[in-house]
Amino acid sequence: MEIPTQEIKIVNSTVKVFIRREDLIHPFVSGNKFRKLKYNLLQAIKENHHTLLTFGGAYSNHIAATAYAGKESGFKTIGIIRGDELASKIKENPTLKFAQDCGMKFEFVSREQYRMKESSDFISKLNEKYGSYYLVPEGGTNSYAILGCEEILTNEDFIFDYICCSVGTGGTIAGISNSITGKQKVLGFPSLKGDFLQKDICNFAKQDNFSLISDYHFGGYGKVNEELILFINTFYKEYKIPLDPIYTGKMVFGVIDLIKKNYFPENSKILLIHTGGIQGVEGMNIKLKNKNLQTIGFDD
């Protein structure tokens, strides 16, 4: 499967920047979600499961992707959703409505309950209620997801000095880290606050060749400001590449800002990984409109 790579011309810089359009890999299971689910689906089939069960929030790319992938592959799907107040708001939420239209059944739990989702008691109750199912973790990150993310780069990508990607649960950067060679360096841009990700990534990464740059989360997961929205809209007008505000938008903003600050050596070649997530823009725009703020637009 050949994924297009597009050059991003940076004015007054010797650095060369390209973006891998993983967002185009599938119309509904795009970017790293396609990569993470690929081998999980194969394993679920191998284990003779008929149901996928997973976790996510109100506008989760993973929930939407799992719902569609399950429908396409013949699985029933169950989503354990963070926020019991969302149970009455499915029709108002583009992500949840899409997942429901794909056949996903929901169980809404409080945020306090959701924090206990990995506990043996929580899992035991799920087993009692739903019987046999294949468990896909929140965000999709497990050993099978890493295998899929190790396939993002190709043999031709050895020409790049830096590979940059956004970081959520850490699966994508771990897979990329495992697949790079020589003196290449992976830079991850977390969308969450906190230093816990380093340990999570090291659980799967086999090489010490990555760094996390934590200055571009814009306040934390799901947080945006007018500067970021303006950047995403301007970037689209210039390059015709849509960016999502939760992950890739922040990463691209960060890389370009670092270039302006001369972070990268002269003549560096940088590859940005677009991990998809465009489905979440509609939900973000609802939140922005409610605050009377500028929305994200990809109209030509």
C-alpha positions as CSV (number, residue, x, y, z in Angstrom):
1,M,0.0,0.0,0.0
2,E,1.7,3.2,-1.1
3,I,0.9,6.2,1.0
4,P,1.6,9.7,-0.5
5,T,4.3,11.9,1.0
6,Q,4.0,15.6,0.4
7,E,6.7,18.3,0.8
8,I,6.1,21.2,3.1
9,K,8.2,24.2,2.0
10,I,9.6,26.2,4.9
11,V,10.5,29.8,3.9
12,N,14.1,30.9,4.7
13,S,15.2,27.5,6.0
14,T,17.6,24.9,4.7
15,V,15.6,22.2,6.5
16,K,13.5,20.0,4.2
17,V,10.1,18.8,5.6
18,F,7.8,16.2,4.2
19,I,4.5,14.8,5.6
20,R,3.4,11.2,5.2
21,R,-0.4,11.2,4.5
22,E,-1.4,8.3,6.7
23,D,-4.7,10.1,7.0
24,L,-5.5,8.9,3.5
25,I,-4.9,5.2,4.2
26,H,-8.7,4.5,4.7
27,P,-11.8,6.8,4.6
28,F,-13.0,5.8,8.1
29,V,-10.2,3.9,9.8
30,S,-7.4,6.4,9.0
31,G,-3.8,6.8,10.1
32,N,-2.5,5.1,13.1
33,K,-5.9,3.6,13.9
34,F,-5.7,1.5,10.8
35,R,-2.2,0.4,11.8
36,K,-3.1,-0.4,15.4
37,L,-6.3,-2.4,14.5
38,K,-4.8,-4.4,11.6
39,Y,-3.1,-7.2,13.7
40,N,-5.6,-6.9,16.5
41,L,-8.4,-7.9,14.1
42,L,-6.4,-10.8,12.7
43,Q,-5.7,-12.0,16.3
44,A,-9.4,-11.7,17.2
45,I,-10.3,-13.8,14.2
46,K,-7.6,-16.3,15.1
47,E,-9.0,-16.6,18.6
48,N,-12.5,-17.1,17.1
49,H,-14.0,-14.0,18.8
50,H,-17.1,-12.4,17.4
51,T,-17.1,-9.2,19.5
52,L,-14.6,-6.4,20.0
53,L,-14.8,-4.4,23.3
54,T,-12.8,-1.2,23.8
55,F,-12.7,2.1,25.6
56,G,-12.8,5.8,24.7
57,G,-14.0,9.3,25.3
58,A,-16.7,11.5,23.7
59,Y,-14.8,12.3,20.5
60,S,-12.4,9.3,20.4
61,N,-10.8,8.5,17.0
62,H,-10.3,5.0,18.3
63,I,-14.0,4.5,19.1
64,A,-15.0,5.6,15.6
65,A,-12.4,3.5,13.9
66,T,-13.1,0.4,15.9
67,A,-16.8,0.7,15.2
68,Y,-16.3,0.9,11.5
69,A,-13.5,-1.7,11.4
70,G,-15.7,-4.1,13.4
71,K,-18.6,-3.5,11.0
72,E,-16.4,-4.0,7.9
73,S,-14.8,-7.2,9.4
74,G,-18.0,-8.8,10.7
75,F,-17.5,-8.1,14.5
76,K,-20.0,-6.9,17.0
77,T,-18.5,-3.9,18.8
78,I,-18.9,-2.6,22.4
79,G,-17.6,0.8,23.5
80,I,-17.1,1.6,27.2
81,I,-17.4,5.4,27.1
82,R,-16.0,7.9,29.6
83,G,-18.7,10.1,30.9
84,D,-22.2,8.8,32.0
85,E,-23.7,12.2,31.1
86,L,-23.2,11.3,27.4
87,A,-25.8,8.6,27.4
88,S,-28.5,11.1,26.5
89,K,-26.4,13.0,24.0
90,I,-25.5,10.5,21.3
91,K,-27.3,12.3,18.5
92,E,-25.6,15.5,19.4
93,N,-22.1,13.9,19.3
94,P,-20.8,13.2,15.7
95,T,-18.3,10.5,16.9
96,L,-20.7,8.6,19.0
97,K,-23.5,8.8,16.4
98,F,-21.1,7.5,13.7
99,A,-20.1,4.6,15.9
100,Q,-23.7,3.8,16.8
101,D,-24.6,3.9,13.1
102,C,-21.8,1.3,12.6
103,G,-23.5,-0.9,15.1
104,M,-21.5,-0.2,18.2
105,K,-23.3,-0.7,21.5
106,F,-22.3,1.6,24.3
107,E,-21.9,1.4,28.1
108,F,-21.5,4.9,29.6
109,V,-19.6,5.0,32.9
110,S,-18.6,7.8,35.2
111,R,-15.1,9.3,35.0
112,E,-14.4,7.8,38.4
113,Q,-15.4,4.3,37.2
114,Y,-13.5,4.8,34.0
115,R,-10.2,5.4,35.8
116,M,-10.6,1.9,37.2
117,K,-11.1,0.3,33.7
118,E,-7.9,-1.8,34.0
119,S,-8.7,-3.2,37.5
120,S,-9.5,-6.9,37.8
121,D,-12.9,-6.0,39.4
122,F,-13.9,-3.8,36.5
123,I,-12.8,-6.4,33.9
124,S,-14.5,-9.1,35.9
125,K,-17.8,-7.2,35.7
126,L,-17.4,-6.7,32.0
127,N,-16.8,-10.5,31.5
128,E,-20.0,-11.3,33.5
129,K,-22.1,-8.8,31.5
130,Y,-20.7,-9.4,28.0
131,G,-19.3,-12.9,28.0
132,S,-16.6,-13.7,25.4
133,Y,-15.0,-10.7,23.6
134,Y,-11.7,-9.5,22.3
135,L,-10.4,-6.7,24.4
136,V,-8.7,-3.7,22.6
137,P,-7.2,-1.2,25.0
138,E,-8.0,2.5,25.1
139,G,-6.3,4.0,22.1
140,G,-5.6,0.6,20.7
141,T,-2.1,0.3,22.0
142,N,-0.8,-3.2,22.7
143,S,1.8,-5.5,21.2
144,Y,-0.3,-6.2,18.1
145,A,-0.7,-2.4,17.6
146,I,3.0,-2.0,17.7
147,L,3.5,-4.5,14.9
148,G,1.1,-2.5,12.8
149,C,2.9,0.8,13.6
150,E,6.2,-0.7,12.7
151,E,5.0,-0.8,9.1
152,I,4.4,3.0,8.8
153,L,7.9,3.6,7.5
154,T,9.3,2.2,4.3
155,N,12.8,1.2,3.1
156,E,13.1,4.5,1.3
157,D,12.6,6.5,4.5
158,F,16.2,6.0,5.6
159,I,17.0,9.4,4.0
160,F,15.2,11.3,6.8
161,D,17.2,12.5,9.8
162,Y,14.1,13.0,12.0
163,I,10.8,11.2,12.1
164,C,8.1,13.2,14.0
165,C,4.7,12.1,15.2
166,S,2.1,13.1,17.7
167,V,1.8,11.0,20.9
168,G,-1.4,9.8,22.7
169,T,-1.0,6.4,24.3
170,G,2.5,5.9,22.8
171,G,1.9,3.0,20.4
172,T,2.7,4.9,17.2
173,I,6.0,6.3,18.4
174,A,7.1,2.9,19.8
175,G,6.4,1.2,16.5
176,I,8.3,3.9,14.6
177,S,11.1,3.7,17.1
178,N,11.4,0.0,16.5
179,S,11.6,0.4,12.7
180,I,14.1,3.2,12.2
181,T,17.8,2.6,11.4
182,G,21.2,4.1,12.0
183,K,21.4,7.7,13.3
184,Q,17.7,8.5,12.7
185,K,15.9,10.1,15.6
186,V,12.2,10.0,16.5
187,L,10.6,13.1,18.0
188,G,7.2,12.6,19.7
189,F,4.8,15.5,20.5
190,P,2.5,14.5,23.4
191,S,-1.1,15.8,23.3
192,L,-1.3,15.2,27.1
193,K,0.3,16.9,30.1
194,G,2.6,14.9,32.3
195,D,5.8,12.8,32.2
196,F,4.2,9.3,32.4
197,L,4.4,8.6,28.7
198,Q,8.1,7.9,28.7
199,K,7.6,4.8,30.8
200,D,4.6,3.6,28.7
201,I,6.6,4.0,25.5
202,C,9.6,2.1,26.9
203,N,7.3,-0.9,27.5
204,F,7.2,-1.4,23.8
205,A,10.1,0.5,22.3
206,K,13.2,-1.6,21.7
207,Q,15.6,1.2,21.0
208,D,16.7,4.4,22.8
209,N,16.2,6.6,19.8
210,F,13.3,8.8,20.6
211,S,12.6,12.0,22.5
212,L,9.4,13.6,23.7
213,I,8.9,17.3,23.2
214,S,6.3,18.4,25.7
215,D,5.9,22.1,24.9
216,Y,3.1,21.9,22.4
217,H,0.1,20.3,24.1
218,F,-1.7,23.6,24.3
219,G,-2.9,23.0,27.8
220,G,-3.5,19.2,27.6
221,Y,-5.6,16.6,25.9
222,G,-8.4,18.1,23.9
223,K,-7.3,21.7,24.7
224,V,-6.9,24.2,21.9
225,N,-6.6,28.0,21.6
226,E,-7.1,30.5,18.8
227,E,-3.4,30.4,17.8
228,L,-3.7,26.7,17.1
229,I,-7.0,27.0,15.2
230,L,-5.6,29.8,13.0
231,F,-2.5,27.7,12.3
232,I,-4.5,24.7,11.2
233,N,-6.7,26.8,8.9
234,T,-3.7,28.7,7.4
235,F,-1.8,25.4,6.9
236,Y,-4.8,24.0,5.0
237,K,-5.1,27.1,2.8
238,E,-1.4,26.8,1.9
239,Y,-0.9,23.0,1.5
240,K,-4.4,21.6,1.2
241,I,-3.7,19.2,4.0
242,P,-6.3,19.0,6.8
243,L,-4.9,18.7,10.3
244,D,-6.7,17.6,13.4
245,P,-6.5,19.8,16.6
246,I,-5.9,17.1,19.1
247,Y,-2.8,15.3,17.7
248,T,-1.3,16.1,14.3
249,G,-2.1,19.8,14.3
250,K,-0.1,20.3,17.5
251,M,2.8,18.2,16.2
252,V,3.1,20.1,12.9
253,F,2.8,23.4,14.8
254,G,5.6,22.3,17.1
255,V,7.9,21.2,14.3
256,I,7.5,24.4,12.4
257,D,8.1,26.4,15.6
258,L,11.3,24.4,16.3
259,I,12.5,25.1,12.8
260,K,12.1,28.8,13.4
261,K,14.1,28.4,16.6
262,N,16.9,26.6,14.8
263,Y,16.4,23.4,16.7
264,F,17.3,21.2,13.7
265,P,20.8,21.3,12.2
266,E,21.1,22.8,8.7
267,N,20.0,20.7,5.8
268,S,18.1,18.2,8.0
269,K,15.5,16.1,6.4
270,I,12.3,15.7,8.5
271,L,9.4,13.4,7.9
272,L,6.1,14.2,9.7
273,I,3.6,11.4,10.2
274,H,0.0,12.4,9.8
275,T,-1.9,10.0,12.0
276,G,-5.4,10.9,10.9
277,G,-8.1,11.9,13.3
278,I,-9.9,14.3,11.0
279,Q,-13.3,12.8,12.1
280,G,-12.9,14.6,15.4
281,V,-12.9,18.1,13.8
282,E,-16.7,18.2,13.6
283,G,-17.0,17.6,17.3
284,M,-14.3,20.2,18.1
285,N,-16.1,22.7,16.0
286,I,-19.3,22.2,18.0
287,K,-17.3,23.0,21.2
288,L,-15.7,26.1,19.5
289,K,-19.0,27.4,18.3
290,N,-20.5,27.1,21.8
291,K,-17.6,29.3,23.0
292,N,-18.1,31.8,20.0
293,L,-14.6,31.0,18.8
294,Q,-13.2,30.6,15.3
295,T,-13.9,27.1,13.9
296,I,-11.7,24.8,11.8
297,G,-12.6,24.8,8.1
298,F,-11.3,22.8,5.1
299,D,-13.3,24.4,2.4
300,D,-11.4,25.3,-0.8
